[in-house]
């Protein structure tokens, strides 16, 4: 399966899930990416992990309720302030932290704009993060080899299972 086939299948599976399952799908990825932001914050003493945790907590609380658009917009603004600029933080940790924040940002946006594209973007963010990490460890891998790497396949399988 190539990336286009994966995203086509994932999109089809997500489209039929109820809202709580869709939010759960996004939360699963956001929570797994959170450690990257925590590591970045610890290493560079920049940003605020608590903002991401507060956003995730709000998303969990919103699963059974209608999201408050004003609160979501407030959280989005707070989150935007703690997203690292990868031109300022050129270390890979900066990219991983940005990806973690972007995943949370997309899930917050999903609460007030329930479009599947937000969830597909979250999926893409974790796949990109894994891709970046693999590229760091195995610098001689081609793009094709990266997409066939067991870690990418494992992530895709996990997402397809979560979206059944």
N, C-alpha and C positions, 0 to 999 in steps of 0.2 A: 504494500500500500504506500502510495506517495502522499505528500502533504496535501495536495488538492483533494485526493480521495478521502483522506482522514477528515479534513474539515467539512467535506460534503456529508459524510456519514455522521459526524458529530452534530452538525447543524440539524440534520433530520431527526436525530434522537432527542436533541434538546427541545425542538419545536413542540413535541407532544407532551413534555413533562409539565406538571403543575408548578406554580410559582415557587412554593417552598422548596421543592426539589431543585429548581434552577438556582435559587439563592444558595442552597446547600452545596451545589456543584461549585459555584464561585467561591464560597467560603472555604471549601476544602483546599483550593489552590492558594487563596490569600493566606491562609494559616500556614501552609507549607513554605510560602515565600517570605513570611514575616521574619524568620531567623536571619535571612540575608540583610534585611534592614537593621535588625538588632546588631549584627556583626559590624556593619558599616558604622553605625552610631557609636559603638564601643571603640572601634579602631580610630575614628576621626574626630570623635567628640563633637559631632555636628548632627543636626536634625533632632528628632524627638520620637522615639519608638512608641511612647505613650499615645501619641496622636493616632498612629495606625491601629494600636490596640483599642482605643476608644471607638474608632470607626468600625472595626470588626465587631466589637461588643454591640454597637448600635444596630448593625446589620443583623446580628443574631436576634436581637430583641424585636426587630421589624418582621421577622419571618411570619409571624401569625397576625400581624397588624398592618394597616396601611401606613406607609412611610410619610413622615411629615416633611414636605418639600423644603420648608424653611430650615429645618434642622439639617437635612441632607446638604443643602447649599452651604450652610455654616461649616459642616464637617469637610466638605469639598474645599472650601477656602482655607481651613486650617491645614488640611493635608497638602495642598498646593505649596504652602509656605515651608514645608519640611521635605520637599522632594529635592534631592541633590541635582545640581547641574553637572552633567558629565564632562563639560569642558573645564570646570573648576576641579572636579574630583575625577582624575583620569584613571585612577586605580580601578580594576574590575569591580571591586566592592561597591563603587559608586553606581555602576551600571546595574548591579544586582539590587541595590537598594532602590534605585529609580524604578526598576521593574516591579518590585514588591509594592511600592507606593502606587504605581500605575494600575496594578491589578485591583487594589482596594478602591482606587478612584473609579475604575470602570464598574465595580460592583455597587458602589454608592450611586452612580449614575443610573444603573439598572433599576434601582428602587423607584426612581421617579420617571424613568423612560424605559419601560420593560421591553427592550428590543434584544433579540438573541445576539446581535452583533457585539454587544457589551461582553457577553459570556464567551463568545469566540475570541474576542480580543484578550480576555483573561487567559484563555487556553494558549493563545499565541505567546503571551508574555512568559509563561512558565516554560514553554518549549524553547523559546529564545534564550532564556536563562540557562537551561540545561545545555543548549547548543554552545553558548559562550563559555560555560565552564569546561565542557569537553574540548573546545578549541584551545583553551589555556593548557589543559593537561596533555593533549595529543595534538601538537601544532601542525602535524603533517596530514591531518584528515581533510579530505575533499568535502565539498558541500554534500555530495551524494553519499559519501561514507558517514557523514554526520547524521543524515536523515535515516540511515539504516542502522545506526548505533543502537545497541541493546538498551541504553538508558532512555533514548528518545522513544523507542518502541514500547518500553515499559510504561512511560508516561502516557503515551497515546492509548495503550491498553487500559490503563487506570482510568483515564477520562472517559473512554467508551463504556467501561463498566459502570462508572458513576452516573452516566447519562442514560442508562437503560431503564 
